[in-house]
C-alpha cells in the first residue's frame, strides 16, 4: 500500500467491512512508536451513518402512511 500524492491511503473494502467503517465514519489516529493506529471514535453514531447511506435510495413510491399500514398488518 502506498500513500498517494495528497497523503491519503485507501483502507481495503474487506477491512472496512470487518471494522464497520462506513462513509463518513469518524476515526482517530494515534502514533505509537513507529506504528500508526486507526480506530473508530466511540461516540460515532452508526444509526446516523446508516440513514445517511440509505437516504434517497428507496425504489418504492409508497407514502409514509401506506408503509406504516403495511408494518401493522398481521401475517
DSSP file (Angstrom, degrees, kcal/mol; ACC not computed):
  #  RESIDUE AA STRUCTURE BP1 BP2  ACC     N-H-->O    O-->H-N    N-H-->O    O-->H-N    TCO  KAPPA ALPHA  PHI   PSI    X-CA   Y-CA   Z-CA
    1    1 A X              0   0    0      0, 0.0     2,-0.3     0, 0.0     8,-0.0   0.000 360.0 360.0 360.0 138.2    0.0    0.0    0.0
    2    2 A X        -     0   0    0      8,-0.0     2,-0.4     6,-0.0     8,-0.3  -0.887 360.0-118.2-121.1 152.0    1.3    3.4   -0.9
    3    3 A X        -     0   0    0     -2,-0.3     6,-0.2     6,-0.1     0, 0.0  -0.757  38.2-131.0 -82.9 131.4    0.5    6.9    0.3
    4    4 A X    >   -     0   0    0      4,-2.8     3,-2.1    -2,-0.4    -1,-0.1  -0.117  31.3 -88.1 -78.9-178.8   -0.8    9.0   -2.6
    5    5 A X  T 3  S+     0   0    0      1,-0.3    -1,-0.1     2,-0.1    -2,-0.0   0.687 128.6  53.2 -65.7 -18.0    0.3   12.5   -3.6
    6    6 A X  T 3  S-     0   0    0      2,-0.1    -1,-0.3     0, 0.0    -2,-0.0   0.340 121.6-105.1 -96.5   5.9   -2.3   14.0   -1.3
    7    7 A X  S <  S+     0   0    0     -3,-2.1     2,-0.3     1,-0.3    -2,-0.1   0.693  77.3 135.1  81.6  19.1   -1.1   12.0    1.7
    8    8 A X        -     0   0    0      2,-0.0    -4,-2.8    -6,-0.0     2,-0.3  -0.705  37.3-163.7-103.8 152.3   -4.1    9.6    1.6
    9    9 A X        -     0   0    0     -2,-0.3     2,-0.5    -6,-0.2    -6,-0.1  -0.912  19.1-127.8-124.0 158.4   -4.3    5.8    1.9
   10   10 A X        -     0   0    0     -2,-0.3     2,-0.6    -8,-0.3    -8,-0.0  -0.931  14.2-140.6-108.6 125.2   -7.2    3.6    0.9
   11   11 A X        -     0   0    0     -2,-0.5     5,-0.1     1,-0.1    -2,-0.0  -0.741  33.8-111.6 -81.4 122.7   -8.4    1.1    3.5
   12   12 A X    >>  -     0   0    0     -2,-0.6     4,-2.2     1,-0.1     3,-0.9  -0.205  22.5-117.8 -56.2 144.5   -9.3   -2.1    1.6
   13   13 A X  H 3> S+     0   0    0      1,-0.3     4,-2.8     2,-0.2     5,-0.2   0.838 112.6  57.5 -53.6 -38.6  -13.0   -2.9    1.5
   14   14 A X  H 3> S+     0   0    0      1,-0.2     4,-1.9     2,-0.2    -1,-0.3   0.863 109.8  44.6 -64.8 -33.4  -12.6   -6.2    3.4
   15   15 A X  H <> S+     0   0    0     -3,-0.9     4,-2.4     2,-0.2    -2,-0.2   0.891 111.6  53.0 -74.3 -40.2  -11.1   -4.3    6.3
   16   16 A X  H  <>S+     0   0    0     -4,-2.2     5,-2.8     1,-0.2     4,-0.5   0.927 112.6  45.3 -58.3 -44.6  -13.7   -1.5    6.1
   17   17 A X  H ><5S+     0   0    0     -4,-2.8     3,-0.8     3,-0.2    -2,-0.2   0.921 111.7  51.4 -65.0 -44.6  -16.4   -4.2    6.3
   18   18 A X  H 3<5S+     0   0    0     -4,-1.9    -1,-0.2     1,-0.2    -2,-0.2   0.894 118.3  37.3 -59.7 -41.8  -14.7   -6.0    9.2
   19   19 A X  T 3<5S-     0   0    0     -4,-2.4    -1,-0.2    -5,-0.1    -2,-0.2   0.391 110.2-121.3 -92.4   2.4  -14.4   -2.8   11.2
   20   20 A X  T < 5 +     0   0    0     -3,-0.8     2,-0.6    -4,-0.5    -3,-0.2   0.880  48.8 169.2  56.7  42.3  -17.8   -1.5   10.1
   21   21 A X      < -     0   0    0     -5,-2.8     2,-0.3    -6,-0.2    -1,-0.2  -0.770   8.4-179.0 -83.0 123.1  -16.3    1.7    8.6
   22   22 A X    >   -     0   0    0     -2,-0.6     3,-2.5     1,-0.1     2,-0.1  -0.739  42.9 -70.1-114.9 166.4  -18.9    3.5    6.5
   23   23 A X  T 3  S+     0   0    0      1,-0.3     3,-0.1    -2,-0.3    30,-0.1  -0.371 125.4  19.6 -55.6 128.7  -18.7    6.7    4.5
   24   24 A X  T 3  S+     0   0    0      1,-0.3    -1,-0.3    -2,-0.1     2,-0.1   0.400  84.6 152.0  89.6  -2.7  -18.4    9.5    7.0
   25   25 A X    <   -     0   0    0     -3,-2.5     2,-0.4     1,-0.1    -1,-0.3  -0.418  44.0-129.7 -61.6 131.1  -17.2    7.3    9.9
   26   26 A X        -     0   0    0     -2,-0.1    15,-2.4    15,-0.1     2,-0.3  -0.706  29.7-173.6 -86.6 133.1  -15.0    9.4   12.2
   27   27 A X  E     -A   40   0A   0     -2,-0.4     2,-0.4    13,-0.3    13,-0.2  -0.831  17.4-138.4-123.8 162.5  -11.7    7.8   13.1
   28   28 A X  E     -A   39   0A   0     11,-3.1    11,-2.4    -2,-0.3     2,-0.4  -0.961  13.1-150.2-120.7 137.7   -8.9    8.7   15.5
   29   29 A X  E     +A   38   0A   0     -2,-0.4     2,-0.4     9,-0.2     9,-0.2  -0.894  16.0 178.1-109.3 138.5   -5.2    8.4   14.6
   30   30 A X  E     -A   37   0A   0      7,-2.1     7,-3.2    -2,-0.4     2,-0.6  -0.995  21.3-142.2-141.0 133.5   -2.6    7.7   17.2
   31   31 A X  E     -A   36   0A   0     -2,-0.4     2,-0.5     5,-0.2     5,-0.2  -0.849  18.5-179.4 -95.9 124.4    1.2    7.2   16.7
   32   32 A X  E >   -A   35   0A   0      3,-3.0     3,-1.9    -2,-0.6     2,-0.4  -0.934  65.6 -53.2-124.8 104.1    2.6    4.5   19.0
   33   33 A X  T 3  S-     0   0    0     -2,-0.5    -2,-0.0     1,-0.3     0, 0.0  -0.525 122.4 -22.7  63.1-120.0    6.4    4.2   18.4
   34   34 A X  T 3  S+     0   0    0     -2,-0.4     2,-0.4    -3,-0.1    -1,-0.3   0.065 120.8  98.9-107.5  24.9    6.6    3.7   14.6
   35   35 A X  E <   -A   32   0A   0     -3,-1.9    -3,-3.0     2,-0.0     2,-0.6  -0.912  61.2-147.9-114.1 137.0    3.1    2.4   14.3
   36   36 A X  E     -A   31   0A   0     -2,-0.4     2,-0.5    -5,-0.2    -5,-0.2  -0.919  16.1-161.0-101.4 121.3    0.0    4.4   13.2
   37   37 A X  E     -A   30   0A   0     -7,-3.2    -7,-2.1    -2,-0.6     2,-0.5  -0.895   3.3-165.1-105.5 129.8   -3.1    3.1   14.9
   38   38 A X  E     +A   29   0A   0     -2,-0.5     2,-0.4    -9,-0.2    -9,-0.2  -0.959  14.7 172.0-113.9 125.9   -6.5    4.0   13.3
   39   39 A X  E     -A   28   0A   0    -11,-2.4   -11,-3.1    -2,-0.5     2,-0.2  -0.995  35.3-111.7-138.9 144.5   -9.6    3.5   15.5
   40   40 A X  E     -A   27   0A   0     -2,-0.4   -13,-0.3   -13,-0.2     2,-0.1  -0.484  44.0-106.7 -68.5 135.5  -13.3    4.3   15.1
   41   41 A X    >   -     0   0    0    -15,-2.4     3,-1.5    -2,-0.2   -15,-0.1  -0.414  20.6-134.0 -64.3 138.9  -14.4    7.0   17.5
   42   42 A X  T 3  S+     0   0    0      1,-0.3    -1,-0.1    -2,-0.1    -2,-0.1   0.805 104.1  56.4 -65.3 -30.7  -16.5    5.6   20.3
   43   43 A X  T 3  S+     0   0    0      2,-0.1    -1,-0.3   -17,-0.0     2,-0.1   0.343  77.3 130.1 -86.3   9.9  -19.1    8.3   20.0
   44   44 A X    <   -     0   0    0     -3,-1.5     2,-0.9   -18,-0.1     3,-0.1  -0.403  57.4-135.7 -62.1 137.3  -19.6    7.5   16.3
   45   45 A X     >  -     0   0    0      1,-0.2     4,-1.9    -2,-0.1     3,-0.2  -0.805  21.1-176.3-104.0  96.4  -23.3    7.2   15.6
   46   46 A X  H  > S+     0   0    0     -2,-0.9     4,-2.6     1,-0.2     5,-0.2   0.858  82.1  59.8 -59.6 -37.5  -23.9    4.1   13.4
   47   47 A X  H  > S+     0   0    0      1,-0.2     4,-2.4     2,-0.2    -1,-0.2   0.930 106.6  45.6 -57.8 -47.1  -27.6    4.8   13.2
   48   48 A X  H  > S+     0   0    0     -3,-0.2     4,-2.6     1,-0.2    -1,-0.2   0.882 111.5  53.7 -63.4 -38.3  -27.0    8.2   11.6
   49   49 A X  H  X S+     0   0    0     -4,-1.9     4,-2.2     2,-0.2    -2,-0.2   0.909 109.8  47.2 -62.8 -41.9  -24.4    6.6    9.3
   50   50 A X  H  X S+     0   0    0     -4,-2.6     4,-2.0     2,-0.2     5,-0.2   0.931 112.3  48.8 -66.1 -45.8  -26.8    4.0    8.1
   51   51 A X  H  X S+     0   0    0     -4,-2.4     4,-1.8     1,-0.2    -2,-0.2   0.921 111.9  49.8 -60.2 -43.6  -29.6    6.5    7.5
   52   52 A X  H  < S+     0   0    0     -4,-2.6    -1,-0.2     1,-0.2    -2,-0.2   0.905 110.4  51.1 -60.8 -41.4  -27.2    8.8    5.6
   53   53 A X  H  < S+     0   0    0     -4,-2.2    -1,-0.2     1,-0.2    -2,-0.2   0.848 118.8  35.0 -66.5 -34.8  -26.1    5.8    3.4
   54   54 A X  H >< S+     0   0    0     -4,-2.0     3,-2.3    -5,-0.1     4,-0.3   0.574  84.6 122.5 -98.7  -9.6  -29.7    4.7    2.5
   55   55 A X  T 3< S+     0   0    0     -4,-1.8    -3,-0.0     1,-0.3    -4,-0.0  -0.296  84.9   9.8 -56.4 129.6  -31.3    8.2    2.3
   56   56 A X  T 3  S+     0   0    0      1,-0.0    -1,-0.3    -2,-0.0    -2,-0.1   0.514 100.6 104.4  81.3   6.1  -32.8    8.6   -1.2
   57   57 A X    <   +     0   0    0     -3,-2.3    -2,-0.1     2,-0.0    -1,-0.0   0.518  43.2 120.3 -97.0  -5.9  -32.3    5.0   -2.2
   58   58 A X        -     0   0    0     -4,-0.3    -3,-0.0     1,-0.1     0, 0.0  -0.294  40.4-170.7 -62.5 141.6  -35.9    3.8   -1.9
   59   59 A X        +     0   0    0      2,-0.0     2,-0.3     0, 0.0    -1,-0.1   0.470  59.6  88.9-109.8  -6.4  -37.4    2.5   -5.1
   60   60 A X        -     0   0    0      1,-0.1    -2,-0.0     2,-0.1     0, 0.0  -0.730  64.4-149.6 -96.2 142.9  -41.0    2.2   -3.9
   61   61 A X        +     0   0    0     -2,-0.3     2,-0.1     2,-0.0    -1,-0.1   0.019  48.9 136.1 -99.7  27.4  -43.4    5.1   -4.2
   62   62 A X        -     0   0    0      1,-0.1     2,-0.1     2,-0.1    -2,-0.1  -0.419  54.4-119.9 -72.3 149.3  -45.5    4.3   -1.1
   63   63 A X     >  -     0   0    0     -2,-0.1     4,-2.3     1,-0.1     5,-0.2  -0.417  27.8-106.1 -79.8 165.1  -46.4    7.1    1.2
   64   64 A X  H  > S+     0   0    0      1,-0.2     4,-2.7     2,-0.2     5,-0.2   0.908 122.5  52.5 -58.3 -42.6  -45.4    7.0    4.8
   65   65 A X  H  > S+     0   0    0      1,-0.2     4,-2.2     2,-0.2    -1,-0.2   0.892 108.6  49.9 -62.0 -40.2  -48.9    6.1    5.8
   66   66 A X  H  > S+     0   0    0      2,-0.2     4,-2.2     1,-0.2    -1,-0.2   0.904 111.7  48.2 -65.3 -41.1  -49.0    3.2    3.4
   67   67 A X  H  X S+     0   0    0     -4,-2.3     4,-1.9     2,-0.2    -2,-0.2   0.925 111.1  50.3 -64.3 -44.4  -45.7    1.9    4.7
   68   68 A X  H  X S+     0   0    0     -4,-2.7     4,-0.9     1,-0.2    -2,-0.2   0.894 109.5  51.7 -61.3 -40.0  -46.9    2.2    8.3
   69   69 A X  H >X S+     0   0    0     -4,-2.2     4,-0.9     1,-0.2     3,-0.7   0.917 108.0  51.7 -62.6 -43.4  -50.1    0.3    7.4
   70   70 A X  H 3< S+     0   0    0     -4,-2.2     3,-0.5     1,-0.2    -1,-0.2   0.867 107.8  52.0 -62.0 -36.5  -48.0   -2.5    5.9
   71   71 A X  H 3< S+     0   0    0     -4,-1.9    -1,-0.2     1,-0.2    -2,-0.2   0.697 110.5  49.5 -73.9 -17.5  -45.9   -2.8    9.0
   72   72 A X  H << S+     0   0    0     -4,-0.9    -1,-0.2    -3,-0.7    -2,-0.2   0.574  85.4 107.1 -96.9 -11.5  -49.0   -3.1   11.2
   73   73 A X  S  < S-     0   0    0     -4,-0.9     2,-0.2    -3,-0.5    -3,-0.0  -0.419  72.3-120.1 -70.1 142.3  -50.7   -5.8    9.1
   74   74 A X              0   0    0      1,-0.1    -1,-0.1    -2,-0.1    -2,-0.1  -0.569 360.0 360.0 -81.3 145.8  -50.8   -9.2   10.6
   75   75 A X              0   0    0     -2,-0.2    -1,-0.1     0, 0.0    -2,-0.0   0.452 360.0 360.0 -83.5 360.0  -49.2  -12.0    8.7
